[in-house]
Amino acid sequence: MENLSIELEKIKPDIIEFSKKLIQIRSFTGKEKEAAELIKNKMLELNYDQVKVDTYGNVLGIIGNGK
């Protein structure tokens, strides 16, 4: 558990910066495209194996193959 805390501390600034960007985007119902793009791009940056946005604007990310 201590190792996890150490690793989280390392990425804490990135998490805070991403959160700030996300909450600054106006994303009213039906107007979430910009927020979805930010999330999609972050997932790609983090090397998710698959990232897509469905027809409803939901961002879907997959890591691994489910096995």
C-alpha positions in Angstrom: 0.0 0.0 0.0 2.9 2.3 0.7 4.2 1.8 -2.8 0.9 2.8 -4.2 0.9 6.0 -2.2 4.4 6.8 -3.5 3.3 6.2 -7.1 0.1 8.3 -6.7 2.2 11.2 -5.3 4.3 11.1 -8.5 1.3 11.6 -10.8 -0.7 13.9 -8.5 0.2 17.1 -10.4 -0.9 15.6 -13.7 -4.2 14.4 -12.1 -4.8 17.9 -10.7 -4.0 19.6 -14.0 -6.2 17.3 -16.0 -9.1 17.8 -13.5 -8.7 21.6 -13.7 -8.9 21.5 -17.5 -11.9 19.2 -17.4 -13.9 21.3 -15.0 -13.2 24.5 -17.0 -15.0 23.1 -20.0 -18.6 24.0 -20.3 -20.3 20.6 -20.8 -24.1 21.1 -20.4 -26.3 18.2 -21.4 -25.9 17.6 -25.1 -22.9 19.8 -25.3 -20.2 17.5 -23.9 -18.1 17.1 -27.1 -15.2 19.2 -25.9 -15.0 17.4 -22.6 -15.2 14.0 -24.3 -12.3 15.0 -26.6 -10.2 16.0 -23.7 -10.9 12.6 -22.0 -10.3 10.7 -25.2 -7.0 12.5 -25.8 -5.8 11.8 -22.3 -6.6 8.1 -22.7 -4.6 8.0 -25.9 -1.7 9.8 -24.2 -1.9 7.1 -21.5 -1.6 4.4 -24.1 -5.0 2.8 -23.7 -5.3 -0.2 -26.1 -8.6 1.1 -27.5 -10.3 4.4 -27.3 -13.5 5.4 -29.0 -16.5 7.8 -28.6 -19.8 6.2 -29.2 -22.8 7.7 -31.0 -24.1 9.1 -27.7 -20.8 10.9 -26.9 -19.6 8.4 -24.2 -15.8 7.9 -24.2 -14.9 4.2 -23.9 -11.4 3.1 -23.1 -10.0 -0.4 -22.9 -6.7 -1.5 -21.4 -5.7 -5.1 -22.0 -7.8 -7.8 -23.7 -10.1 -8.8 -20.9 -8.4 -12.1 -20.1 
